[in-house]
Amino acid sequence: MKTCISTYSFARLIGSGAMDHFDVLDKIHEMGVPAAELVLDDNTSSSPLEFACRLADHARKLGLDVPIYTTGANFCCPDVEAEIRRVERHIDIAAEAGIPLLRHDITPGFYEGYTGLRTFEAILPVLAAAIREVADYAQKKGVTTCSENHGRLVQDSDRMLAVFTAVNHPNYRYLCDIGNFGGVDENCAVAVSKLLPFIAHVHAKDSFVRDGMRQDPGRGWVLSRAGNYRRATIFGHGDQPAYQCLKIIYASGYRGYVSLEFEGMEDPLTAIEISMENLNRYLAQIMG
């Protein structure tokens, strides 16, 4: 497996103006990491296509691979067709920039004003149809699509399996975020093991976990769906079975990229450096 860093790991620095996306790519190169995951949305630039191509070109001039383009999506919305067209524009960008894999979200949950039955099973046909249409469009462009276990409505491993079964498209795969299952109180290693055949990319992420029977730990902590406390942290410092997840992913035959995705409250540059040290050590031990 090969290491990568998601530009999302630098989101606080980009948001504050301390760094821009080009600075981030320079930093990733300086750290000796061989690849960068570009995380872009409709608000990143007035010309998203031109911006993404400039970033991809800059990365390649530094010797960095750009294996994946990551953006958002929400197919549980009042106008699904408009959302499909919007995601297809990002597929066009990925294709033009020469990036072979695009991650889009599925949905964060039911939108305000939704009047149907509020169950995952009720909305699944709509979600699956939209994902399938996008995957088919991307296939014609030479881009593979994937989604990760994001959003409480479509985050459980069994629900992700149901999505892949319903979509049933050879161009649609899974971005395995090894920490996200904690948001719905699943054991991450058990959950990851169910989805191994679909993996196209991996996110390395960690978090602290505290029982919901305890008092609120305070700032920086969020509640899981069942009311337990979670706080994102430096990879290797948290309570998630990160090493175990990477070990079973490698044992499954996966040999692609593993992107560090840091979103904790620690100093980003220090946290990213420590996280990469831990990720490199884990992978070296796993791969022998």
C-alpha positions in Angstrom: 0.0 0.0 0.0 1.1 3.5 -0.7 0.7 6.7 1.3 -1.1 9.8 0.4 -2.4 13.0 2.2 -5.8 14.5 1.7 -5.7 18.2 1.3 -8.6 18.3 3.7 -6.1 17.6 6.4 -4.9 21.2 5.9 -8.5 22.7 5.8 -8.0 24.9 8.9 -4.8 26.4 7.5 -6.4 26.9 4.1 -9.5 28.5 5.7 -7.4 30.9 7.8 -5.4 32.0 4.8 -2.1 30.6 6.3 -1.8 28.3 3.3 -3.4 27.8 -0.1 -3.8 24.6 -2.0 -0.5 25.0 -3.9 1.3 25.6 -0.6 -0.3 22.3 0.7 1.0 20.4 -2.3 4.5 21.8 -1.7 4.3 20.7 1.9 3.2 17.2 1.0 6.2 17.0 -1.3 8.5 18.3 1.4 7.3 15.6 3.7 8.3 12.9 1.2 4.7 11.7 0.7 4.3 10.4 -2.9 0.7 11.4 -3.5 -2.0 14.0 -2.8 -5.8 13.6 -2.6 -7.5 16.8 -4.0 -10.6 17.8 -2.0 -12.5 20.4 -3.9 -16.0 21.7 -4.1 -18.1 24.3 -6.0 -16.8 27.1 -3.7 -13.1 26.5 -4.1 -12.7 28.7 -7.2 -14.6 30.8 -9.7 -13.3 28.4 -12.3 -13.3 24.9 -10.7 -12.0 23.2 -13.9 -9.1 25.5 -14.4 -8.2 25.4 -10.7 -8.2 21.6 -10.5 -6.1 21.3 -13.6 -3.6 23.8 -12.3 -3.4 21.9 -9.0 -3.0 18.6 -10.7 -0.3 20.0 -13.0 1.5 21.5 -10.0 1.4 18.2 -8.1 2.8 16.3 -11.0 5.6 18.8 -11.5 6.6 18.1 -7.9 6.5 14.4 -8.6 3.3 13.7 -6.7 0.6 11.3 -8.0 -3.0 12.5 -7.8 -5.0 9.3 -7.5 -8.3 10.7 -6.4 -10.5 13.8 -6.6 -12.9 14.2 -3.7 -16.1 16.3 -3.6 -19.5 16.3 -1.9 -22.9 15.2 -3.0 -26.4 14.9 -1.6 -28.9 12.7 -3.5 -31.6 13.0 -0.9 -32.6 16.5 -1.9 -35.6 18.3 -3.5 -34.0 18.2 -7.0 -32.1 15.0 -7.5 -31.6 15.5 -11.3 -29.9 18.9 -10.7 -27.6 17.3 -8.2 -26.7 14.5 -10.6 -25.8 17.1 -13.2 -23.7 19.0 -10.7 -21.7 15.9 -9.7 -21.3 15.1 -13.4 -19.6 18.4 -13.8 -17.1 17.4 -11.2 -16.5 14.1 -13.1 -15.7 16.2 -16.2 -13.2 18.1 -14.1 -11.6 14.9 -12.8 -11.4 13.6 -16.4 -9.8 16.8 -17.7 -7.3 16.9 -14.9 -6.4 13.2 -15.5 -7.5 12.0 -12.1 -8.8 8.4 -12.4 -11.0 8.2 -9.2 -13.7 10.5 -7.9 -15.3 10.3 -4.5 -18.8 11.7 -4.0 -20.9 11.6 -0.9 -24.3 10.0 -0.9 -26.4 12.1 1.5 -26.0 13.5 5.0 -29.7 12.7 5.8 -33.3 13.7 5.1 -33.7 17.3 3.9 -36.0 19.9 5.5 -39.4 19.4 4.0 -39.0 15.7 3.1 -42.4 14.1 3.5 -41.7 10.5 2.7 -41.1 7.6 5.1 -38.0 8.5 7.0 -36.1 5.2 6.7 -33.0 4.2 4.9 -34.9 1.5 3.0 -37.5 4.0 1.7 -34.9 6.3 0.2 -32.5 3.7 -1.1 -34.1 3.3 -4.5 -33.7 7.0 -5.2 -30.1 7.1 -3.9 -29.1 4.0 -5.9 -30.6 5.3 -9.2 -28.7 8.6 -8.8 -25.4 6.8 -8.0 -25.8 4.4 -10.9 -26.5 7.2 -13.3 -23.4 9.1 -12.1 -21.2 5.9 -12.2 -22.4 5.2 -15.8 -21.6 8.8 -16.9 -18.1 8.6 -15.3 -17.4 5.3 -16.9 -17.7 6.9 -20.3 -15.2 9.6 -19.2 -12.7 7.1 -18.0 -13.3 7.9 -14.3 -14.3 5.5 -11.5 -16.7 6.7 -8.9 -16.8 5.8 -5.2 -18.4 6.8 -1.9 -17.3 6.5 1.6 -19.2 5.7 4.8 -20.3 9.3 5.4 -23.5 10.7 6.9 -25.6 9.0 9.6 -28.3 7.8 7.1 -25.8 5.8 5.0 -22.9 5.1 7.4 -23.5 1.6 8.8 -21.6 -1.2 7.1 -24.9 -3.1 6.3 -26.4 0.0 4.8 -23.3 0.5 2.7 -23.5 -3.1 1.5 -27.2 -2.5 0.6 -26.1 0.5 -1.5 -23.6 -1.5 -3.4 -26.1 -4.2 -4.0 -28.8 -1.8 -5.2 -26.4 0.2 -7.4 -24.8 -2.9 -8.9 -22.5 -1.0 -11.3 -19.0 -2.2 -12.1 -17.7 1.5 -12.1 -18.9 2.2 -8.5 -16.6 1.4 -5.6 -15.9 2.1 -2.0 -13.7 4.7 -0.3 -12.9 2.9 3.0 -12.6 5.4 5.8 -11.5 3.3 8.7 -12.7 5.7 11.4 -16.1 6.8 10.2 -18.0 3.8 11.4 -17.6 5.1 14.9 -20.1 7.8 14.1 -22.8 5.1 14.2 -21.2 3.2 17.0 -19.9 0.2 15.0 -16.6 -1.5 15.7 -14.6 -0.2 12.8 -12.5 -3.4 12.2 -15.7 -5.5 12.0 -17.4 -3.0 9.7 -14.4 -2.6 7.4 -14.1 -6.4 7.0 -17.6 -6.6 5.5 -16.7 -4.2 2.6 -13.3 -5.4 1.6 -14.2 -6.5 -1.9 -15.3 -3.0 -2.9 -12.4 -0.9 -1.8 -10.9 1.5 -4.3 -9.2 3.9 -1.8 -8.6 4.2 1.9 -8.7 7.0 4.5 -6.5 6.7 7.6 -8.3 8.5 10.4 -8.4 8.2 14.2 -10.5 9.4 17.1 -10.9 9.3 20.8 -14.1 7.6 22.1 -15.8 8.1 25.5 -18.9 6.3 26.8 -22.2 8.3 26.6 -22.9 7.6 30.3 -20.1 10.0 31.2 -20.5 13.7 31.3 -19.8 15.8 28.2 -16.0 16.1 27.8 -16.5 19.6 26.4 -15.3 21.5 23.4 -14.2 19.5 20.4 -16.3 16.4 21.1 -19.3 15.3 19.1 -22.0 12.7 19.7 -22.3 9.5 17.8 -25.7 8.4 16.7 -26.2 6.4 20.0 -24.9 9.3 22.2 -21.3 8.3 22.7 -18.6 11.0 22.6 -16.0 11.2 19.8 -13.2 13.5 19.0 -11.0 13.3 15.9 -7.2 13.2 16.7 -3.8 12.4 15.5 -3.6 9.1 13.6 -2.3 6.4 16.0 -3.2 8.4 19.2 -6.9 7.5 19.3 -9.1 4.6 20.3 -10.0 3.2 16.8 -8.5 -0.1 15.7 -6.5 1.6 13.0 -3.7 -0.9 12.8 -6.1 -3.8 12.7 -8.1 -2.2 9.9 -5.0 -1.6 7.8 -3.9 -5.1 8.4 -7.1 -6.7 7.2 -7.3 -4.3 4.2 -3.8 -5.4 3.2 -4.6 -9.1 3.7 -7.6 -8.7 1.4 -5.2 -7.9 -1.5 -5.6 -4.2 -1.6 -2.4 -2.5 -2.8 -3.6 1.1 -3.5 -3.3 4.4 -1.7 -4.0 5.1 1.9 -4.7 8.9 2.4 -4.1 10.5 5.8 -7.2 12.5 6.7 -6.6 14.6 9.8 -9.5 16.6 11.2 -8.6 17.0 14.9 -8.2 20.1 17.0 -4.4 19.7 17.5 -2.0 22.0 15.6 -2.5 20.7 12.0 1.2 20.7 10.8 2.4 18.9 13.9 -0.5 16.5 13.9 0.0 15.7 10.2 3.7 15.0 10.7 3.1 12.7 13.7 0.2 11.0 11.9 2.4 10.3 8.8 5.1 8.9 11.1 2.6 6.5 12.6 1.0 5.6 9.3 4.4 4.9 7.7 5.4 2.7 10.6 2.1 0.8 10.6 2.3 0.1 6.9 6.0 -1.0 7.1 5.1 -3.5 9.8 2.1 -4.8 8.0 3.8 -5.2 4.6 7.0 -6.6 6.1 
